[in-house]
Amino acid sequence: MFKSLSAYIDLLEQQGELIRFSEFVDPVLEMAEITDRVSKSKDGGKALLFENTGTNFPVLTNMMGSHRRMCSTLGVENYDDVGKKIDNFFAQLVQPKLNLWDKLKMLGTLKQASTWMPRVQRGRGKCQQVVTQHPSLDILPVLKSWPCDGGRFVTLPMVHTRDLRTGVRNVGMYRMQVFDDKTTGMHWHKHKTGARHFAQYKEAGQRMPVAVALGGDPVYAYCATAPLPDNLDEYLLAGFLRSKPVTLVKCITQPLEVPADADIVIEGYVDPQEQLVVEGPFGDHTGFYSLEDYYPKFHVTCITHRKNAVYPATVVGVPPQEDAYISKASERIFLAPIRLVMSPEMVDMSMPAEGVAHNIVVVKINKTYEGQAHKVANTLWGAGQMMLNKMLVVVDGDVDVHNAQRILDALTKNFIPDRDVYFGKGPLDVLDHAAQACGYGGKICLDATVKMPGEMANKDSTFSPENLYTFAHDVADVRSKIAVQFDKSVDLADLSACLWLLGNNVDPQRDCRVEDGRLYINATTKKAGEKGFNRRWPNVVCSADKTIDSVDKKWSKLGLGEIVNSPSRKFSRLKNGDGAATG
C-alpha cells in the first residue's frame, strides 16, 4: 500500500515511468495538450509531473496510463492475477464442506476477509495536516482540458456520499466543474449511486454531506471507477487488492470519512432544495463533448491537505488515453465475478479502447445449446454497468477475443446477417450522443458462434459477399456482409478511428438494418429533425491551434525529445464548426 501519492511517484521514477517538468506549464489547456500527445504514444507513454503550476501544488497526469503503471497501481504483475485471486476466494466460499477440518479452514477464509474492511482512526489524518481557515478552490491547479470546456474541471475526484437509509458509503468518480472559489458542479449521472443518494436527501428535505478526496494510494482512484455492485464499499475492494484495510479519518465539517493518507480533501454539501445549475460542456472520454445539462451544485465548507501534497488529474478525449488502461483493468478483474454470478458460460471478454469502455464488447462463451448467444446478450444488457453496452459480438470455440483478426475470421465464417443479428433496447450511457433519448436507445448483438442445427432452419442465406465488411462514404453498391457508412471527412483507411466513430455515432434501432442479406450501419453525423432525431450533436474534442503552437514552442524545453505532433491535427478534420456542438 502506498502511503501517499508521492510514494507512488517515487516508484514510477525508479521504474523509469515518470517525466518531471520544472518549466511552467499552464493548467489551462497546455497540460492537457502535452498529456494527450504523451498518452497516445507507444504503450501509453510516461506519467507526467508538472512541478511549476502557478500554485503550491504539483500536478500528476497519466499516472495509470499504461499496462505497467496500471499493474503497479493494483500491486500485481498482471491484471489476471487479481481475477485469479477473486476466483480462488469464491471457490473457497462455495466448495462443499465435507468434514470438520474443511469447516475450520472456512473460518480462516472469513477471518482473512474481515481484515479487508476499512478502519476509522482517531484524531486527524495526514490528509488534514493543513486546514484552510477560509477555503478557496483557487489554491488548486485545476485543469481546463479543451477549448470548449465550460471551465476548469476536477477530473479525478473520489466523491464520498452515504445512503440516507442504510448508512452504506459510496465512493464514485464524478467530474466537478469549478464555478467559483467555493462551488462546483456535481456530475453524477442518473444511473449512478451518487444520484440515488441525492434523490433520498431530496425526498427527506435534507442537505447532503459530500467529501471529495484527491490522491493518496492510487488504488483508491481505481476503486472509485470500478463497476462494483451497489452497496458494496469501494474501500473493501481496495483492502482486498492490498490485503490490508484502508485507514479512514473523520472529516472536519461533514459527517463522513475519507482516507487518512489522501493528499487533498474538499468537504462540503449539496442542497437538494436548490435549483439544478447548468454544467458543461466537457471534452469527454467518448472523444466528443458532453454538452450542457443540469446538475446539482456542490458547496465547499473546508479544504484540507497534506504538507507537500500532489494534485492528481486525468485528461480524457479521443481514445486511447489513460481511461483505456483503467477500463482494461476492470475488464480483466471483473470477468471472474460476471462469470460466477451472471453468466457461467463466459470464457473471456474484450472491451477495445475504441469502444470507450462499453460501446463495443466482444465475449467468448462455452456454447452448449441453441440461442445461448442471445441469452448472454440479455444477461449482460441487464447487469450493472454492462447494461450500458451498445454493440456486442459473441464468439465461441478457440477464438481469441483479444486478436482482431480472429474475431473477423469468426464473423466471416459463422455470421449471416439475416440470421444472426439480434436487436435490443435499454439503458445507455448518458454520454451516448447518438441515442434517440438521453440514456436510452438501441442495442445490437452479432452472433458469430458456430451454429447448431436448431439455429439454422429456415435462416440460411444464399447471399455470398465478396468481403466481410466495407467502410464507405456511400454504401449503395457495397458487396459485403456488413456495410458501414461514414462522413466524407473520415479516413476510411484508419481502422481504429472508424471503430471509434462506429461505436459513438450509431443507435442500432435507428441506424442499423438488415436488407438483401447485408447489415447496413449508418455511422454518419446526425442532424436534428432527421428521422425523429431531435438532440444536438456534439463536436469531436480537439485542441485549439493557439494551444498546439504554444506547446510546440515549449517542447524542446520540456525534455521530451523529438517533438510529437498533436493528435488534434488529425482529428480536427472531423469537426463541424468551432463550438462544442456541431453547426
C-alpha positions in Angstrom: 0.0 0.0 0.0 1.4 3.4 -1.0 1.4 5.8 1.9 0.8 8.8 -0.4 0.7 9.8 -4.0 4.3 11.0 -3.6 5.3 7.4 -2.6 3.7 6.2 -5.9 5.6 8.9 -7.8 8.8 7.7 -6.3 8.2 4.2 -7.5 7.3 5.4 -11.0 10.6 7.4 -11.1 12.5 4.3 -10.0 10.9 2.3 -12.8 11.6 5.0 -15.4 7.9 5.6 -15.8 7.9 9.3 -14.9 8.8 12.6 -16.5 9.2 15.8 -14.4 8.8 19.3 -15.7 10.3 22.3 -14.0 9.3 24.6 -16.8 6.0 26.4 -16.2 3.1 24.7 -17.9 -0.3 26.3 -17.8 -3.1 24.1 -16.2 -5.4 25.9 -18.7 -5.2 23.8 -21.9 -1.4 23.3 -22.1 -1.1 20.4 -19.6 -3.9 18.6 -21.4 -2.3 19.1 -24.8 1.0 17.7 -23.5 -0.7 14.8 -21.8 -2.8 14.0 -24.9 0.3 13.7 -27.0 2.2 11.6 -24.5 -0.7 9.3 -23.6 -1.2 8.4 -27.3 2.4 7.5 -27.8 3.6 3.9 -27.7 2.4 1.9 -24.7 0.8 4.9 -23.2 4.0 7.0 -22.7 5.1 8.1 -19.2 3.4 9.6 -16.2 3.8 13.4 -16.1 4.6 15.5 -13.1 4.2 19.2 -13.7 6.1 20.9 -10.8 5.7 24.5 -11.8 1.9 25.1 -11.9 1.4 28.6 -10.6 0.2 27.2 -7.3 1.8 25.4 -4.3 0.7 22.0 -5.7 2.4 20.0 -8.5 0.1 18.2 -10.9 0.4 14.5 -11.8 -1.3 13.2 -15.0 -1.3 9.9 -16.9 -0.4 8.1 -13.7 -2.3 4.9 -14.7 -1.9 5.4 -18.4 0.0 2.2 -19.3 -0.4 -1.5 -18.6 2.7 -1.4 -16.4 1.6 1.6 -14.3 -1.9 0.2 -14.0 -0.4 -3.1 -12.7 1.7 -1.1 -10.3 -1.4 0.7 -9.0 -3.0 -2.7 -8.4 0.1 -4.2 -6.9 0.3 -7.1 -9.4 2.4 -8.3 -12.3 -0.6 -9.0 -14.5 -4.3 -8.0 -14.5 -5.4 -11.6 -14.5 -3.6 -12.1 -11.1 -6.5 -10.2 -9.5 -9.1 -12.2 -11.3 -7.4 -15.4 -10.1 -7.4 -14.1 -6.6 -11.1 -13.4 -6.8 -11.8 -16.9 -8.3 -9.8 -18.6 -5.6 -11.6 -16.7 -2.8 -15.1 -17.5 -4.1 -14.1 -21.1 -4.7 -13.2 -21.5 -1.0 -16.6 -20.0 -0.1 -18.7 -22.2 -2.3 -16.9 -25.6 -2.3 -18.6 -28.4 -0.3 -17.5 -28.7 3.4 -17.1 -32.5 3.8 -15.6 -32.6 7.3 -14.8 -30.5 10.4 -11.4 -29.6 9.0 -12.9 -28.1 5.9 -15.3 -26.1 8.0 -12.4 -24.8 10.2 -10.5 -23.7 7.2 -13.5 -21.8 6.1 -13.3 -19.8 9.3 -9.8 -18.8 8.3 -11.1 -17.5 5.0 -13.8 -15.4 6.6 -11.3 -14.0 9.1 -9.0 -13.0 6.2 -11.9 -11.3 4.5 -12.6 -9.3 7.7 -9.1 -7.8 7.6 -10.1 -6.1 4.3 -12.8 -3.9 6.0 -11.9 -0.2 6.3 -11.0 1.1 9.7 -11.6 4.6 11.2 -8.7 6.1 13.2 -9.0 8.6 16.0 -7.7 12.1 15.6 -6.6 13.7 12.4 -5.0 12.1 9.4 -2.1 13.2 7.2 -4.7 14.5 4.8 -5.5 17.1 7.5 -2.0 18.4 8.2 -3.1 21.7 6.7 -6.6 23.1 7.3 -7.5 26.2 5.4 -9.4 28.7 7.6 -11.2 30.3 4.6 -11.4 27.5 1.9 -11.0 28.5 -1.7 -10.7 26.3 -4.7 -8.4 28.9 -6.3 -5.5 27.3 -4.3 -5.7 24.2 -6.5 -4.2 23.9 -10.1 -7.5 22.6 -11.6 -7.2 21.8 -15.3 -9.1 23.1 -18.2 -8.5 20.4 -20.9 -10.2 21.5 -24.1 -11.1 24.9 -25.6 -14.9 24.5 -25.5 -15.0 23.2 -21.9 -17.3 25.2 -19.7 -14.5 25.9 -17.3 -11.9 24.1 -15.2 -12.8 20.6 -14.1 -11.7 18.4 -11.2 -11.3 15.1 -13.1 -10.0 12.5 -10.5 -12.3 13.2 -7.5 -13.2 10.4 -5.2 -16.7 11.6 -4.2 -17.9 10.2 -0.9 -21.6 10.0 -0.1 -23.7 7.9 2.2 -27.1 6.2 1.8 -29.5 8.1 4.0 -31.4 4.9 4.9 -28.7 2.3 5.3 -25.7 4.4 6.1 -23.7 2.5 3.4 -20.9 4.6 1.9 -20.3 5.1 -1.8 -17.2 6.4 -3.4 -17.8 7.4 -7.0 -15.9 9.4 -9.6 -18.0 12.3 -10.9 -16.4 15.3 -12.6 -16.7 18.7 -10.9 -16.8 21.9 -12.9 -15.4 24.8 -10.8 -17.9 27.7 -10.9 -16.2 29.9 -8.4 -13.8 29.6 -5.4 -16.5 27.9 -3.3 -18.8 26.0 -5.6 -18.6 23.3 -8.3 -21.0 21.2 -10.3 -21.6 17.5 -9.2 -21.9 15.5 -12.4 -23.4 12.2 -11.2 -25.4 10.5 -14.0 -29.0 9.2 -13.2 -27.7 5.6 -13.3 -25.1 6.3 -10.6 -25.2 5.6 -6.9 -24.5 9.3 -6.0 -27.6 10.3 -7.9 -29.6 7.7 -6.0 -28.3 9.1 -2.7 -29.2 12.6 -3.9 -32.8 11.6 -4.5 -33.0 10.2 -1.0 -31.9 13.5 0.6 -34.2 15.5 -1.7 -37.2 13.4 -0.6 -36.2 13.9 3.0 -35.6 17.6 2.5 -32.1 17.4 4.0 -28.7 18.8 2.9 -26.5 16.0 1.6 -23.0 15.8 3.0 -20.3 15.2 0.4 -16.5 14.8 0.8 -14.1 14.7 -2.1 -10.7 13.1 -1.7 -7.8 13.5 -4.2 -4.6 11.5 -4.3 -3.4 9.1 -1.6 -2.8 5.5 -2.6 -3.7 5.4 -6.4 -5.7 2.2 -5.8 -8.4 4.4 -4.3 -8.9 6.3 -7.6 -9.1 3.0 -9.4 -11.7 1.6 -7.0 -13.8 4.7 -7.4 -14.2 3.9 -11.1 -14.7 0.1 -10.6 -18.0 -1.4 -11.7 -18.9 -2.7 -8.2 -22.5 -3.7 -7.2 -24.5 -1.1 -5.4 -24.0 -1.0 -1.7 -20.5 -2.6 -1.8 -17.9 -0.3 -0.2 -15.2 0.6 -2.7 -12.7 0.6 0.2 -13.5 -3.1 0.7 -12.2 -3.7 -2.8 -9.1 -1.6 -2.0 -8.5 -3.6 1.1 -8.9 -6.8 -0.9 -6.4 -5.6 -3.5 -3.9 -4.5 -0.9 -4.6 -7.4 1.6 -4.7 -4.6 4.2 -7.6 -2.4 5.4 -7.9 1.2 4.3 -7.5 3.6 7.2 -10.1 6.4 7.2 -10.4 9.6 9.2 -13.4 11.7 10.1 -13.9 14.8 8.1 -13.8 18.2 10.0 -17.0 19.8 8.8 -19.1 16.8 7.4 -20.2 13.5 8.9 -18.2 11.4 6.5 -14.9 9.6 6.5 -12.1 9.8 3.9 -8.7 8.0 3.5 -6.3 9.3 6.2 -3.5 9.2 3.6 -5.2 11.2 0.9 -3.3 14.3 -0.5 -6.2 16.7 -0.6 -9.8 16.7 0.8 -12.6 19.0 -0.2 -15.5 18.9 2.2 -18.9 20.3 1.5 -22.6 19.6 0.8 -25.2 19.5 -1.9 -28.6 21.1 -1.1 -31.3 19.2 -2.9 -33.7 22.1 -2.4 -31.6 24.4 -4.6 -32.3 24.5 -8.3 -30.0 22.5 -10.5 -27.4 24.5 -12.4 -26.0 24.4 -15.9 -22.9 22.3 -16.1 -20.6 21.7 -19.1 -19.7 21.4 -21.9 -16.8 19.0 -21.2 -14.5 17.2 -23.6 -15.3 13.6 -22.5 -13.8 10.1 -22.7 -16.0 9.4 -25.7 -13.8 11.7 -27.7 -16.8 14.1 -28.1 -18.0 17.0 -25.9 -20.7 16.1 -23.4 -23.0 19.2 -23.8 -24.5 21.4 -21.2 -27.1 19.9 -18.8 -28.5 20.5 -15.4 -26.7 19.0 -12.3 -26.6 19.8 -8.5 -24.2 22.4 -7.1 -21.6 21.4 -4.5 -20.7 24.0 -1.8 -17.3 23.9 -0.2 -17.1 24.1 3.6 -13.5 23.1 4.2 -10.3 22.1 2.3 -7.5 20.1 4.0 -4.3 18.7 2.6 -1.0 17.1 3.3 2.2 19.1 3.5 3.8 18.7 0.1 0.5 17.4 -1.4 0.2 16.5 -5.1 -2.9 17.3 -7.2 -3.8 14.3 -9.5 -5.7 14.8 -12.7 -6.7 12.8 -15.8 -7.2 14.0 -19.3 -9.9 12.3 -21.4 -10.8 12.7 -25.1 -10.3 10.8 -28.3 -9.0 7.3 -27.3 -6.6 5.9 -26.4 -5.9 7.8 -23.2 -5.4 6.9 -19.6 -9.0 5.7 -19.1 -8.4 2.9 -21.7 -6.0 1.3 -19.3 -8.3 1.7 -16.3 -11.1 0.1 -18.4 -8.8 -2.8 -19.4 -8.0 -3.5 -15.7 -11.7 -3.6 -14.9 -12.3 -5.9 -17.9 -9.8 -8.4 -16.6 -10.7 -8.1 -12.9 -14.5 -8.3 -13.2 -14.6 -11.2 -15.7 -14.4 -13.6 -12.8 -17.4 -12.2 -10.8 -19.5 -11.9 -14.1 -18.8 -15.5 -14.9 -19.6 -16.6 -11.3 -22.7 -14.7 -10.6 -24.4 -14.0 -14.0 -23.0 -15.9 -17.0 -21.1 -19.1 -16.2 -20.7 -19.9 -19.9 -18.5 -16.8 -20.4 -14.9 -17.8 -21.1 -13.4 -14.4 -21.9 -14.3 -10.8 -22.9 -12.6 -7.8 -24.5 -13.5 -4.2 -24.4 -11.4 -2.5 -27.1 -10.2 1.1 -26.4 -12.1 2.3 -29.5 -15.3 1.3 -27.7 -14.7 3.8 -24.9 -15.4 1.3 -22.1 -18.7 -0.3 -23.1 -19.9 0.8 -26.6 -18.2 -2.2 -28.2 -17.7 -5.5 -26.3 -16.6 -9.0 -27.5 -17.4 -12.0 -25.4 -16.4 -15.7 -25.8 -18.7 -18.4 -24.5 -18.6 -22.1 -24.0 -21.7 -22.8 -26.2 -23.7 -25.9 -25.4 -27.3 -25.1 -26.7 -29.2 -23.1 -29.3 -29.8 -19.4 -28.6 -27.1 -19.2 -26.0 -25.5 -16.1 -27.6 -28.9 -14.3 -27.2 -29.1 -15.4 -23.6 -25.7 -14.0 -22.8 -26.6 -10.7 -24.6 -29.8 -10.4 -22.4 -27.9 -11.2 -19.3 -25.1 -8.6 -19.9 -27.6 -5.9 -21.0 -29.4 -6.3 -17.7 -26.4 -6.3 -15.4 -24.5 -3.4 -13.6 -22.5 -1.2 -15.9 -22.7 -3.7 -18.7 -26.3 -2.6 -19.2 -24.8 0.4 -21.0 -23.2 -1.8 -23.7 -24.5 -1.0 -27.2 -22.7 -3.3 -29.6 -22.0 -6.9 -28.6 -20.2 -9.6 -30.6 -20.4 -13.2 -29.3 -17.9 -15.9 -30.4 -17.1 -19.4 -29.2 -14.6 -22.2 -29.8 -10.9 -21.3 -30.0 -11.4 -17.6 -30.9 -9.0 -15.2 -29.2 -11.2 -12.2 -28.3 -8.1 -10.0 -27.9 -7.0 -10.7 -31.5 -8.9 -8.6 -34.0 -8.2 -10.9 -37.0 -9.5 -13.9 -35.1 -12.7 -12.1 -34.4 -13.1 -11.1 -38.0 -12.4 -14.7 -39.1 -15.2 -15.9 -36.8 -17.6 -13.3 -38.3 -16.6 -14.3 -41.8 -17.2 -18.0 -41.1 -20.2 -18.0 -38.7 -22.1 -14.8 -39.2 -25.1 -14.4 -41.6 -26.8 -11.0 -41.1 -30.4 -12.1 -41.8 -30.0 -14.9 -39.3 -27.5 -13.7 -36.7 -28.4 -10.1 -35.9 -30.2 -9.6 -32.6 -31.6 -6.2 -31.7 -32.5 -4.9 -28.2 -33.3 -1.7 -26.4 -32.5 -0.4 -23.0 -30.3 1.9 -20.9 -27.3 3.6 -22.4 -24.6 5.8 -21.1 -25.9 9.4 -20.6 -22.9 10.4 -22.6 -24.1 8.5 -25.7 -25.0 11.3 -28.1 -26.4 9.0 -30.8 -29.3 7.6 -28.7 -32.8 8.8 -29.6 -33.3 9.8 -25.9 -30.6 10.7 -23.3 -29.6 7.4 -21.6 -32.0 5.2 -23.6 -31.7 3.6 -27.0 -31.0 0.6 -29.2 -28.6 -2.3 -28.8 -27.3 -4.9 -31.3 -25.7 -8.3 -30.9 -23.8 -10.1 -33.7 -23.9 -13.9 -33.1 -20.6 -15.2 -34.5 -20.8 -18.5 -32.7 -20.8 -21.8 -34.6 -24.4 -22.6 -35.2 -26.3 -25.7 -34.0 -28.9 -27.4 -36.1 -31.9 -25.7 -34.4 -30.4 -22.3 -35.2 -30.1 -22.9 -38.9 -33.6 -24.0 -40.0 -35.2 -21.6 -42.5 -32.5 -19.0 -41.8 -29.8 -19.8 -44.3 -28.9 -17.1 -46.8 -27.7 -17.6 -50.4 -26.1 -14.2 -50.3 -22.3 -14.7 -51.0 -20.5 -11.4 -50.3 -17.0 -10.5 -51.6 -15.9 -9.2 -48.1 -16.9 -9.3 -44.5 -17.1 -5.6 -44.1 -16.7 -2.4 -46.0 -16.2 1.1 -44.7 -17.5 3.6 -47.2 -18.8 7.1 -47.7 -21.6 5.7 -49.9 -22.8 2.1 -49.3 -25.2 1.9 -52.2 -23.2 -0.6 -54.2 -21.3 -2.3 -51.4 -20.8 -6.1 -51.8 -20.1 -7.1 -48.2 -21.9 -8.7 -45.2 -21.5 -5.5 -43.2 -21.6 -2.1 -44.9 -20.8 0.9 -42.7 -21.3 4.5 -44.0 -19.2 7.3 -42.6 -19.0 11.0 -43.2 -16.8 12.1 -46.1 -14.3 13.7 -43.7 -13.5 10.2 -42.2 -10.3 8.5 -43.3 -11.6 5.0 -44.2 -8.1 3.5 -44.0 -7.9 4.4 -40.3 -9.4 1.2 -38.8 -9.1 2.5 -35.2 -10.8 5.8 -35.9 -13.6 4.1 -37.8 -14.3 1.7 -34.9 -14.3 4.6 -32.5 -16.8 6.5 -34.7 -18.9 3.4 -35.3 -19.3 2.9 -31.5 -20.2 6.5 -30.9 -22.4 7.6 -33.8 -24.9 4.7 -34.1 -28.2 4.0 -32.4 -28.7 0.4 -33.5 -32.5 0.7 -33.5 -32.4 3.7 -35.9 -29.1 3.3 -37.8 -28.9 -0.5 -38.4 -30.9 -2.5 -40.8 -30.7 -5.9 -42.4 -31.6 -5.9 -46.1 -30.8 -8.1 -49.1 -28.6 -10.3 -46.8 -26.5 -7.4 -45.6 -26.2 -5.5 -42.4 -26.2 -1.8 -43.2 -24.9 0.6 -40.5 -25.2 4.4 -40.7 -22.3 5.9 -38.6 -22.6 9.4 -40.0 -23.2 12.6 -38.1 -27.0 13.0 -37.5 -28.8 16.3 -37.8 -31.7 17.4 -35.6 -35.0 16.8 -37.2 -33.9 13.9 -39.4 -35.7 10.5 -38.7 -37.0 11.8 -35.5 -33.6 12.7 -34.0 -34.1 15.9 -32.1 -31.0 16.2 -30.0 -27.9 18.4 -30.5 -24.9 16.6 -31.9 -21.5 17.2 -30.2 -18.3 18.0 -31.8 -15.1 16.0 -31.7 -12.7 17.0 -28.9 -9.6 18.9 -30.3 -7.1 21.4 -29.0 -7.1 24.9 -30.5 -4.3 25.9 -32.9 -3.1 28.5 -30.4 -2.5 25.8 -27.7 -0.9 23.4 -30.1 1.5 26.2 -31.3 2.3 27.2 -27.7 3.2 23.6 -26.7 5.2 23.1 -29.9 7.4 26.1 -28.9 7.8 24.7 -25.3 8.5 21.1 -26.4 12.3 21.3 -26.5 12.5 23.0 -23.1 10.4 20.2 -21.5 13.0 17.5 -22.2 10.5 15.2 -24.1 12.9 14.5 -27.0 11.8 14.7 -30.6 8.6 16.6 -31.0 5.4 14.6 -31.1 2.7 16.1 -33.4 -0.6 17.0 -31.8 -3.3 14.3 -32.3 -5.7 17.2 -32.7 -4.2 18.0 -36.1 -5.5 14.6 -37.3 -9.0 14.7 -35.7 -9.8 18.4 -36.4 -11.0 17.4 -39.9 -13.9 15.7 -38.2 -15.2 18.9 -36.6 -18.2 20.8 -37.8 -17.8 24.3 -36.6 -15.8 25.7 -33.7 -18.3 25.1 -30.8 -18.9 22.2 -28.5 -21.9 21.3 -30.7 -21.8 20.9 -34.5 -23.1 23.5 -36.8 
